[in-house]
């Protein structure tokens, strides 16, 4: 049972990160200004500046590293993802505030709404990861037995 839960969690997280990688590439191809503005690059460097392209490549490599960590069930990565996904609850109110003009818009509306949707997905994954941790331990591999001296 634990192995099945662990495998499902791994599959869901890998699917999430593949989706994120595709989203980054599509967003960069469709509207590279999102990346170049975030990196504070001038528009004179062309549509796809080398620095922005290298940054996207670096993000894709980082996502690849996280997928390796998920497959290998690195404990520290479980905690990092759990904290990150839990903190993503702030993305939804931030998006609402940006769309209502209470926070400055840093990207087009479609991108703000997409980030809010990804944030909701991260929160759902965080809730599932918390449930798995409480019932089965990290990566659903069982809890370590405490040894008393």
N, C-alpha and C positions, 0 to 999 in steps of 0.2 A: 504494500500500500504506500509506504513512504517513497519507494523508488518511483512509483507511478506519479505521485504528486510532484516529486522533484523534477521528473522529466517534463511534466506539463508546465511547470514554472520556467524551466530552461527554454522550452519551445516558445512560450509566450514572450519571454524577454528577448530571445533571439529575433523573433518576428518583429517585436517593437523596434529593436535597433536596426534591422534591415529596413523597416518602414522609415525610420529617421534618416538613414543614409540616403534612401531614395528621395525623401523630402528635401534634404539639403541640396542634392544634385539638381533636382527639378527647380527648386527655388532659385538656385544660382544661375541656371540656364535661362529661366523665364525672366527673372528680375535681379540681375547681379548687383544692382544698386543697394539691395538689402545688405549684402556682405560688405561692399565697398564703403557704405556709410557707417556701418558698424566698426569697420577698421579705420575710419577717418581718412580714407584715401581720396585724392582729388580725382575729378572726372576726366582730367586731361590724359590719364594713363591708358585710356581705351576702355572698351566694353568689358573685357575680361583681363584685368591687370594680373601680372605674375604673382604679386603678393596675395591677392584674394584667391587666386587659383591654388596657390601653395597652402593657404589657410584651409580651404575646403578639403584638399588632399590630406592635410594633417587631421582634420576632423574625422575623415573617413578611416584613417589609420587608427585613431583613438577608438572609434566604434568597433573596428576589427579586433583590437586588443580586448575590449570589453566582451566581445562575443567569445574570444578564447577563454577569458576568465569565467564566463558563465558556464561554458562547456566543462572546464576543469574545476568548477565549484570553489573558486577562491573565496574564503570566508570574508576577507576584508572588502571584497567587491560586493558581496551580499549587503554588508552594512552600509557601504557607500551608496549603493543604489537605493536601499531602503530610506536612508536619510534624504537623498536627493528627491526621490519620488514623493516622499511625505511633504517636503517643502514646496513641491509644485502646486500645492493648494493655493499658493499666493498668485499663481499665474492667471487664474480665472478672474479674481477681483481686479487685478491690474489691467487685464484686457477690457473689462467693463468700464473702468475709470478712464482708460485711454480712448475708448470709443465714445464716451460721453463728454470728452474734452476736459476732464478734471486732471488728467496727466497728459504730458505732451506725447503726441503720436510719434513714434520712432520708426514706423514702417507703414506700409499700406494696410488698409482695413482687412484685406483677405489674409494677410500674413499674421496680423494680430489675432484674428479669429482662429486661424490654423494653430497658432501657439496655444490658445486657450483650449482647443480640442485635444492637443497633445498633452496639455497639463491635466485635463480630466482623465485621459487614459493613464497617465503616470500615477494619479491619485488612486485609480482603481487597482493598478498593479501594486501600489504601496499597501493598500488595504489587504489584498490577497497575501502579500509577503508577510505582513504583520500576523495574519491569521496562521499562516504556515509556521512562522517562527514560534508563536505561542503554543501550537499543538505538536509540532514535530521537530523544532529546532532549526538551525541555519541550513538552508538548502534542503530542508525536510530530511536531514541525515540523522536525526535523533539528537538527543541532548547528551552532552558529556556528563559522565558520572563524576561527582565531586569526591575527591580523595581527601580524607581527613588524616592528619598526622598523629 
